[in-house]
Amino acid sequence: MARFRDVLKDRNFLFLWLGQVISNFGDRLNQMALIALVYQRSPGSEMALAKLIAFTIIPVFIIGPIAGVWVDRLNRKNVMVISDITRGLLVLAIPFFIGLRQMPLVYFIIFLTFSISRFFIPSKMAFIPDIVPEEKLLIANTLQNTTQMIGNVVGLVVAGVIVNIPYVGAIGGFYIDSATFFVSAALIAMIIKKNLPSGVKEDLIKSGEALTRSIRRSLLSEIKDGVSYLVKYSDMRFVVYTFFLLMAGIGTISCVIIVFVQHSFGSSTRDLGFIGMFLIAGLFLGTLIFGKIGQRYRKRTVVHLSFIASGISVTLFSVFVDRYPNLVIAGTLSAILGAAVSPIMASVNTLTHETIQKDIRGRVFSSLELVIHLAFMLFMFIAAYAARYIDNMWILVAVGSVFAVCGLAGLISDILRRAKRA
């Protein structure tokens, strides 16, 4: 059975993995710095946070579908390198506009940065099967998804400290984030793999040819191909359902839980970082366990059980933090939540890699991005509006209950379906 050390021995995957560890850390550092700025201007406002996050999501709907089509035509490695360099330059400009007190321009740069990310993300997801053997895909996806989650949380932990350091603060966070993009670009540029498309010059030629073809054949028809693939196979329909449920829940929680923790513990970022540190431990634990035993079980069963455990964890976290705002209790429950969530993304991404054809991976992953972010943004704004009338704790409890019930229903349905076939 392939283990983490087996895939990390592959220098190509190692470079990609390290690049994402560093880049995801920087992304969350950026996010935490912006949260601190919003807290200073609109303390306790879920809607203000929702508006900020919306600037990171809107590009999914405007740029995402087109990006997926072009990713399938270009050298995916070059797309990732160019995307990282461009994003690094954009983030480098954020402190300048903050100094001028031009927040609309800061939000516009955030919009541009995440627009470029629409090219990077499907390129990365479609690139993994090019450098990882099929029998190691589950382990590679486990590491890749855990990298994203760990990078997210580590960024929050460190940012919670950085934002409060004199002479560094939020501005320093943006400079560090910019540097992480350049480091990621350098690491990805070192990937060497036979049979990959050649170079940037060839990409430019292909781009010109693709533009000509686009005039004759609408990009919409190719976008439709990616969407139709999502409903063509049973495994892909399950992937769409899982992503929608997961991201609807995360979207509902995203702004509410930040304000919930801020109110419970009386700080803007410090305690968020501390709780996030426990979440890292849970993610590592869940990843280690899943990496060792995950290949023994059906991926659907793993997903259903993870939703049940995640739902229970969210509910317990909400009730205990509301009634007994103790950082140790909150951190412990956060660790349990991390362990429960970690297998979901690896399982569904592996199902996707096993199901879709190589030549349309970019379109399919871009279509999945639409589903993911539509669910996230829709439920984020619903929750932000509902928080005006409903206590944050009960919103979080509702999410936990939905996760647990859907996981249990899916598990029972799966058992009955297999019994009927037998």
Secondary structure, DSSP 8 states (H G I E B T S, - for coil): ---HHHHHTSHHHHHHHHHHHHHHHHHHHHHHHHHHHHHHHSTT-HHHHHHHHHHHHHHHHHTHHHHHHHHTTS-HHHHHHHHHHHHHHHHHHHHHHHHTT-HHHHHHHHHHHHHHHHHHHHHHHHHHHHHS-GGGHHHHHHHHHHHHHHHHHHHHHHHHHHTTSTTTHHHHHHHHHHHHHHHHHHHHHT---TTS---HHHHHHHHHHHHHHHHHS-HHHHHHHHHHHHHHSHHHHHHHHHHHHHHHHHHHHHHHHHHHHHHHHT-SSHHHHHHHHHHHHHHHHHHHHHHHHGGGS-HHHHHHHHHHHHHHHHHHHHHHHHHS--HHHHHHHHHHHHHHHHHHHHHHHHHHHHHS-GGGHHHHHHHHHHHHHHHHHHHHHHHHHHTTTS-HHHHHHHHHHHHHHHHHHHHHHHHHHHHHH-
